[in-house]
Amino acid sequence: MSHRVTLIPGDGIGPEITTATCRVLDALGVEIEWHEVEAGAGVVEHYGTTLPPPVLESIRADRVALKGPITTAIGTGLPSANVAIRQQLDLYACLRPVRSLPNVRSRFEDVDLVVVRENTEDLYSALEHQVVPGVVESLKIITEKGSRRIAEFAFEYARRHGRRAITALHKANIMKMSDGLFLNCAREVAGRYSEIKYTEMIVDAACMQLVVDPSRFDILLTENLYGDIVSDLTAGLVGGLGVVPGANIGSGCAVFEAVHGSAPDIAGRNLANPTAMILSAAMMLDYLEEAEAASRLRRAVEAVLSDRRSVTRDLGGEASTTEMADAIAAQLGGVGP
């Protein structure tokens, strides 16, 4: 079966790691009809935005996208294209599985947890204004609809994947109305899933516990801002952002992407680690109901990591982006250039 997928190379190292990922997917043998569209810093001069209309149109038509990193300006400049994609397509669930990988240096072994993050509201609603000079107000938006559906997503994911526990992270001790609403919705949903243990933890205490003993957690259910921070923290438990995949999923479509940034300092040098992007493609294959192909792809990545001869410098090797992708492709039966 052939699948139509929008490809967004992005900017910085994005084109390099998406090219590497497509190379590996070709070797895997899954039929994909790619529709490439441009987004990011390179299109601003022409479109006046990092997210031109054809990008959203293509994702809506194909319903699935594979996306490279897009640079977000800090403090000033254009709004985040990443946030805009999630909000305009209502990709309300950010899914980030965090697993230990062979021969990837980290403090812990056998980490296996999942961050499920609400993806469209909270402080990332970007509702800010200056009250008077020197005073800025930013609105935190938490809704019953948004809180309930992300909780339902988390519990359904747990049920489908044999997960046994969900911990909701919050600051309801301080933000009693907003985080209180989030918890009330999570508790209501939890009542329908008696086989899954449900607990709650203040987010700062959870961060401390994560770096002490991540094995006590299974699925972390979070609001948007907490989830953004916690998902990067958990990536650090298994070797960093270069080895952790991600997905943004809604009721109508999904966008799969590596969770790291665009790394402009090494862009164009063929040095970037493609692991996170390739594992994000494996998540995409699961979404496309190509579970066997997704499993093969993950095994090929793990084989190359175990062997260590063809890994990038951040993983302790000397391979280029292309060489690491070729090694993974070879594990799948592909032939290098």
N, C-alpha and C positions, 0 to 999 in steps of 0.2 A: 504494500500500500504506500502510495506517495503522500507526503505531507507538505502543505504550503506553510512556509515560515518566513516571517520578516526578519531580516538581518540588519542590525544597527551596529556598524563597526565602532562608532564613538570617536574619541580623540585620544591624544597621548599614546599610550601603549595599546589602546583598544584595537586598532586595525591589525596589529601584529598577533595578539592573542585570539582574535576572532578568526583570522586566517588559519592559524594553527589548529583551532578547534574544528573548523570546517574540513581541514585536511584529515583529521582523525575521524570525523563522522563519515567522510567518504570511504575511508578504509573499513569502517564498521558495516557499510553496505545498506544502511537505511536510506530509502529514497526520500530526498528532501528537495523541494522546489523553492529555492531561496529568492526572496524579493528584497534586494538591498536598498536601504534608504539612508540618507545622510542626516546626522545630528551632531551637535557639539560646537566647539569653538570655531571650527573651520567654516561653518555655514553662516555665521552671524553677519558677515559683511553683505552677503547676498539676501538673506531673509530677515535680518534684524532680530533674530531670535536663535537660541540654540536648539529649539524644537519646532521645525517647520511643520505646517499642516500635513504634508504627505506622510510623515512618520506615523501620526495617529491614525490617519486614514488606512495605511497599510496594515497596522496592527489590528484595527477593527475588522478589516476584511479577512485577514489570515487567522486571527484569534490567538496566534502564538508568535512570540518574538524571542530572538536571542540577541542580547544587547551587550556591547562593550562599554567600558566606563566612559562617562561624560564629565568633564571638568565643571565644578561648581565654584563660582567666584566667592570669596570670603569677605563679608562685611559690606561690599559694594557690588555693583554690576547687575547683570541679568539674573532673574530668578532661576532656581534649580530646575533643569530639565528633568532630572530624575524624579523629583517630587511631582512635577507637573504631569508626567506620564502616569504615575500612580493615581493622582487625583482625577485627572480627566477621563481615565479609563476605569475608574473605581476599582482599582486593584487593591482591595482592602486588606488582604492577608499577605504579610511578608513572612516567608518560610525560610529558615536558615538551619539546616542540619549541621551539627558540629561533631565530627568524629576524628579520633586519632588515626593517623596514617602511618604505614611502615617507614621507618628510617627518617621521619620528620622530627627534628629536635624539638622537644617541649618538656615542661616540668612534669607532665602527667602521662600515664599510659591508660588505654582503654576508656578514654572519654567518649561518651555517646549520648548526646543530648540534642534537643531541638528548641530553637527560639521561634515562637509564633507571635508576631508583632502586628498590632493594628497599624494600618499603613496610610490612612487618609485624613485623620483629624488630629486632635491634641494641639500642642503648640506649633506643629508643622502645618497647621491651617494657614500660617503666614498672615494672620490678621494683626498687624502692628500699626501703631501711629504714635506720633509725638504729641503728648498732652500739652506740654509747654517746653520751651527750650531747656534741654538738659534732662527731660523726663520722657521716657518711652514706655508705652504700654503694649504688651503682647498678650493676646487672648488665648486661653487654653480651652479648646472645644472638645467636650466629651459628650457623646449622645448615647441614648439607650439603644438605638438601632445599631450603631457602630460597635458598641461594647458587646451586645448580644451576638451579633453575627461572627465576631472574631472568636468569641468563646465557643460558639458552635463549631467553627472551623477547627479549633484546637482539639475539641473532644472527638469530632468525627475523624480527624487525623489520627488521634491516639487509638481509636477503636480499629481503624483500618490497618494500622501498622503494629498492633500488638503492644502499644505503650501502656504503662500501668499507672502513671502518676502525672498530674499537672499542678504546677505551682504558679499562682497568679501574683505578680509583683506590683507593688503599689506604694503610695505615700498617703494613704487615707487617714493616717494619724494627723496630718497637716491639712491636706486638701480633702476635707471631709465630704464635700458635695460632688466634685468631679471624680476623684478616685473612688469615692464611696459608691457612685453610680456604676462605675466600671466593675467593682467587686459585687455589687448586688446582682448585676446581670450574669456575672460568672457563676455566682452561687446558684442562681436559678437554673442555668444550663447544667451545672454539675449535678443537680438533683435528678436529671434524666439519664445519667450514666453511672449507675451504682457500682459498676465493675472497675471504674477508674478512680483512684484516690485523688482527692482534691484538697490542696492546702493553699495558704496565703503567706506572703512574706514581704516585709518592708524592703524596698528595692536596694537601699544602701546596705542593709544586713545581708541580703542575698548576694550582693557583689563580694562582700567579705567571704561568705561561705563558698562561693564559686572558686575563689583563688586558694581556699584552704582544702576543700574536698568536693570537686565537681561531681563525684559519683553519687551524691545524695539527690541530684536533680535528674529529671527525665525530660519533661516538656516545660518550658517557661512561657507563660502567657503574659503579654505585656501591652501597655499602651505604646504609642508611637515613639515618643522621645526616650523613654526608658529602654525600649527594645532596640533602638538604634545604638545606644551606649552599651547595653548588655551583650548584644550580638558581636560587637567588636571585642569586648572583654573575653567572651567565650572563644572567639577565634584565636586569641592569644594563648589559650590553654592547649591548643593543638598545633601550634607552629606559626600562626599568623594569618593575615587576610589572604595571603597568596594560595592557601590550600582549602578555603571554605567557600562552598557554592551558595547561591541564593535564588529565590523566586519571588515574584510579586503576582499574586493570583486573585482574580475576581470571578464573578459569576459568569462572565462572558468571554474572558480571554486571560492570558497570562504572559508575563515577560520574565525571562530567565537571564540572570546576570551574575558575574563575579561581584563579590561584595567590596573589593578594594577599589582604590582610586585610579586615576589616569596616569600617574607616575611620569610627569613630563620630563623629569631629569634623565630618564633612560629611554624615552620614546625614540623610535627609529634605530635603535642599536641592537635589536634582536637579542635582548638580554632578559626580557620579562618571563616570569614563571607562568605558564598557561594552565596550571593545574586547576585553579578555582573556576576558570572559564569552562574547561572541559568537564569538570564535575557538575557545573550548572547545566551543561548540555545533557548530561546523564539524567538530571532532574527533569529536563524538558522531554526526554524520551519516555520517562515514566508517565508524564502528563499526557503524552501522545499514545499511551497504552502500548508502548514498545518496551515492556519490562525486561524481556530477555536481552535485548540489545543494550539497555541501560546497565544491566548486571555485567555483561561482557565488557563494557566500557570501563566500569569501575574496577574490575579485575585487572584490566590492562594497565590502568594508571597505577594501581598498587604494585603490579609486577615491576614496572619501571622504577618506582620509588624504592622498592626492595633491592633491586639490582644496583642502583646508585650510579651506574656508569654514564647515564644520559639524563642527568638532572641539572637544572640551572644553578647559578652561583648561590642564590639565597638558600638553596637546599643542600649546599655543600659540594656541588659539582662544578663542571666547567662547560656544560652544554649550552647552546643557544636555545632560544625559543623554538626555532625550527627543528633543531636536532632532538629536543625532547619530544616534540609532537611526532616526529618521524619514528622515534623509538616506541611510542605508544601505538602508532599506526602499525608498526611491524608486529607488535604483540597481537594485533587484530587481523594480521594477514596482509596488510598493505605493503607496498614496496616503496622505499624511500626514493627521492629524486636522484 
